[in-house]
Amino acid sequence: MSIWKPAVSVFRGGTEEIRRLYGSRVRARISLRGIAVYNPAATRPQTCDIEQGAVGFVTHPHPHRFDFLLAFPSDQGRLPRDIQALSRLASFKVVEVNEPTFKQQFEIEVQ
């Protein structure tokens, strides 16, 4: 059985620890407004909202900054079982979240 723990109690910090969390499920503890969407091909910055309770996955660390990249399906009613299944969906978004926001505003599913 899995349980949700506050990210601050699971994540200690550092890029290597982000890599170890790759594929872990995360859940937003509160609604977050105006979160930056990660899209290196975009010509203009984009943002989106993450609703309280939205479930996504930890992806690889941001390539140029110490930020988390978290992937969320566009349809929360169709939550894939893992990050590989999510990558096969046509509709998902990847957002950039800094370490303090991740630690305070997200939970991680632990086995």
Order of alpha helices (4+ residues) and beta strands (2+ residues): beta-alpha-alpha-beta-beta-beta-beta-beta-alpha-beta-alpha-beta
